[in-house]
């Protein structure tokens, strides 16, 4: 059950064309809404950029339940596409992997980006062929890192995959045969037995394992298993068991310094929390709204959809866990240490917007 912590805190040319179109779709949506790009403070709602990933599910539900919510969803194909939207003043924030956002701040791509609310605590898996129990079993074998639209190289899945391999004493660059593919192509490679494992976020991981177990004339010799990447990173007592601060809502300092934007942010965070509660408590009822909304928003950027029953199953099996949590002094040290481990560089306390 989702809970509110501390009462109020809790990839070739075709792919480049898709990425260009994705940013164009978001920019056109903003223009149609009558938003002057040069003045983010005059926007009618908070502009939230997000690639097709599980972090967006509660926000889609919140927008479906309350069409008046002061937010504009800006769909992008890959997280790097958000940089131009921030530079143009069209994006106020983004839903993303926490370490991806931290990397944007550290690299200077979005120098004032900060983590406001943690949202996603489970949802990333390595779906593996029979007999694969960890990264040691993948040495010399083809492992696929997938992206939702592009190749996935350098994306959120790639970063946590490499960090997890290092945790298990495996050099992902020199000891693994890694291929980068869009998720649909990667899944077909797995089903045909031409790869030993693939990175897949839920509900895709849930669906791929179920597909490998279904009676069929062609498929894997034995069912797949989902290796839980959340359990690999031990030594962070501030995190709940088998959970990691994977995703969150990140905003720019401009938002934090503008009273009206701050009010919109507070409203969006409350609505996200409420929607996450509803989705977790009654997935059969609310998953259809999420699946439909996801298709409307992300079909234009080339992202494949999912079925409502699959999302409901992922939630019921605990493959997806949402908890809206504001960073605080108790969580901060472990959070920054984990982010630093994934990025392989220190993350400063100024990345966190601590909740009161």
N, C-alpha and C positions, 0 to 999 in steps of 0.2 A: 504493500500500500504506500503510495506516495505520501510524503508528509512535508509540511512547511516547517523548516528549522528555525528555532528561536522566534516563533510567532510571526515575524515579518521578513525573514531572510532565507529564508531557505530557497587528354591527349592528341604527322602527316597533315596535309592541307585541309582535308575535310574536317578534321578536329579543330584546327585553328579557325575555320569558318564558323563552326558551331560555337566556339568560344566568343568570336566576334558578335555573332547573332545573339548569344546569351546576354552579353553586356548591352547590346542594342535593344533587346526586349525590355530589360530593366530600365534603361534610360528613356525609352519611348513611353513606358508606363508612367514614369515620373512626369514626363512632359505632358502627357494626356491629362494627368491629374492637375495640371496648371501650376506645377512647382517650379519656381525660378531656381535653376541649378546653382547659381552663384550665391544664393542666400538660403542655406539649409534651415535657418530659424523660421522662415516663412512657410515651410512645408506643412501640408494639412495633417500629416501623421508622421510617425517615426519610420524612417526608411531602413529596413532590415534586410541586408544581403545574406543569401544563404545558398550553398551548393545543395544538391539533392542528397541529404543524409538524414538519419533518424532524429537529429536535434530539432528538426522543423516540425515534426508531427504534432506536438501539443500546440504550437503556434497556429498551424492550419486549423486545428479543431477550435481553438479560441476564436479565430476569425470567422469560422462558420457559425459558431454560437452567438457571436456578437459582431454583426457587420459594421457597427459604428465604432469598433475598437480603433484608436488612433494609431494605426500602423499600416505601412505599405510593404508588402513582401516583394523583394527584388531577387528573382531567381537567377542563379548563375551556374555555369557548367562546372567550374572548378573554383576553389577558394581564391586563387590568385586573381580571378576576374573581379574580385571585390575592390582591388587596389584602385582601379580607375574610377569606380563609383565613389569611393571616399575622396579621392583627389578632386572630383568634380562637385563635391558637396551634395551628391544625390543619396549617399548612404550615411546614416547616422550610427549604425551598428551592424553586427553580423552574428549569426548563429554559426558556430564552428567548433572544431576540436580546440580545446584550450591551448594546446601546444602549437597549433597552427597560428592562432591569433598572437600568442606570445612571440612566435618567430617573426610575425609581421612587425611587431613593435621593435624587436631587437635589430632587424635588418633595415629598418627605416622605411619599409614599404607603406606602413601606416603608423607613423611614429607615436601618435597619441592614443593608440588603441589600448583599452584596458578591460580586464575581466570584471564584469559587474555581478553576474549571477551564474553559478554552476547549475546545469540542468540535467545532464545525462551521465549516468553512473555505470551502466552496463549496456553492451550493444556491439562489441567488436570481437570477432572470432576468426580462427584459422581452420577452415574446413579441410580435413585431411583424409587421405585414402587409408584403408585398413592397415593396421600395423604401425602407423605413425603416431607416436605418443608425445613427441616434442621435437624441438629443432635439431637435436642430435640425429634423429632419424631422417632428416631431410638433407643431410650432407650429400652433395653430388647428385641430387635429384631436382627435377624441375619444380619450382615453386612460383606461383603466380601472385603478384601484387596487383590488385584490380582497382580501377577507378569507376565511379558511377557513370561517367560519360567518356572521359579521356583515358589515358594509359594508367593513371595512378602514380606515375613516377614523381617523387618528391611531395606527394600529398599526405593527408593525414594518416591513411592506412599504411603508407610506406614508412613513415616516421616511427609509428608505434611497432610495426613489424620488425624493423631493424633494432629498435631498442629492446624488444622482447627476445630477439635472437641473441643479442649481446648478454642479456640477463642469464641465458642458459649456456653461456660459454661458447657461442658460435659466431664466427665472423660472417655477417650476411653478405659482404662483398666478395670475399675470397673462398668461402666454404659452401655457399649455396648457389644454385643455378636459378637466378631470379629472372622472370620475364614479366613485363608490364603490359597489361591488356585491359580493355574495357570489360566490365563485369560480365556482360552477356557472353563475349568470346571466351573469357576465362572459365566460366561455368561449363561451356561446351567442351573445352579442353579437359576439364576434370571428368565429365561424364563419359568421355571417350577413352579415359585411362591414359591420357598424354601429359598428365601433371600429377604430382603427389600431394599438392596442397594449394589452397588459394585463400587470400584474405577476403573476408566478406562481412560487412556489418549486418546486423539483424534488421529487418526480418529475412533478408536474403540468405543468411546462413541457415536459418531455421528451415526455409524452403528447400535449399539445396540438399540438406541432410535427408529431409523427408522424400525428396525426389529420388535419391539414391536407394531408398528402401522400398520404393514402389515397384510392383511387378511390371516388367517391361521386356521387350525382345532384345533391346540393346541398352547397355549401361555398365556401370562398374561391376567387377566380379564380387565385391562385398560392399556393404553400406559404408558411407562416410561417417566420420565423427567430427564434432566441433570442438576444437581445442580452445579453451577459455583463456584468452589473453589477459583478462582481468586478474586471474589468479597468479600470473607469473611474477607480477611486481609486488613483492613482499617488503616488509620493513617500514610501512607507513601507518602507524597506529591511528592516525587521525581519520583514516578512510574506513568505512564499513567493510566487513569481510567480503571478499570477492567482488569488490567494487572499486572503481577508479574515477576521478574527476575528468571524464573524457571530453565532455562538451559543455558549452556555455554561451551565454549572451554577452557579447563584448560591445562596448560603445566608445565613442571618441570623447576626448575632453570637452569638445564643443557642446556636446549634449549635456554633460555634467554641469557646465557653466551657464546653461540657458534655462531659466525657470520653467518655461512652457514645455521645452523638450524633456526636462526632468519629470514633470508631471505626466507626460505621455509615457515615459519610460516606466514610471511606477505603475501606471495603469496596465501596460503591456506585461510587466512581470507578474502582477497579480492575476491577470487573465491566463497567462501561461501556466502558472501554478495551479489554478482552478481546473484548466483543461487537462493538465497532466494527472491530476487527481481523478477526474472523471474517466479518462481513457484507461487508467490503470485499474480502477474499480469495476468498470463495466465495458471491457473491450468489445464485446459482441455488439453493443449498442453504438459505440462511437467510432469504431474502426472504419465502417463504411464512409463516414464523413471525411475522415482523414485520407483514405484511399482516393476518393473522388476529388478532393481538393488538391492533393498531391499531383494527380494527373493534369488538372487544369493549369497549375502553376509550372510544372516541370516538363511537360511534353514539349513545349516550344524550345527547350534547350537540349532535347535529345535524350532525356533520362527515361529509362524504363519504369513502369509502374509496378504495383504489387496488388494482390488481392486483399480484400478486407479480412477474410478468414485467416489468411497467413499472418497478417499483423496481429490479429486477436490471439492467435496461437503463440506468437513470439512473446507477447505480453503475459499470457497465462503461464508460460513455461519459465518466465523469469529471464528471458534472453534480452529484454529491454527493461531498464529501470530508470525512471525519472524522479529526481528530487530537486526542487528549486532551493538552492543554498547560497547565501551570501558569504563570501570569504570573510573570515574573522581571524583574530590573533591566534586562536587555537588551531585552526586549519591551515593558516598561511605557511608556516615552515615546511610541513610535509608537502603541501601543494607546490610550493616553489621548488622543493628538492626533486619531486617527481617530474615536473616540467623541465627542470634542468637536465635530468637524466635522459629524457626522451630527445631533447634538443642537443644534448651534449655541450651545453654552455649554460652559464648561470642566468637565472631569471630574477630580476630585482623585485623588491616589495612594491615598487611603484606601478607594477603591472596590475595589481589587485586593487579593486575599489572595495574597501572593507565596509561591511554593513554595520549599522549601529544597533 
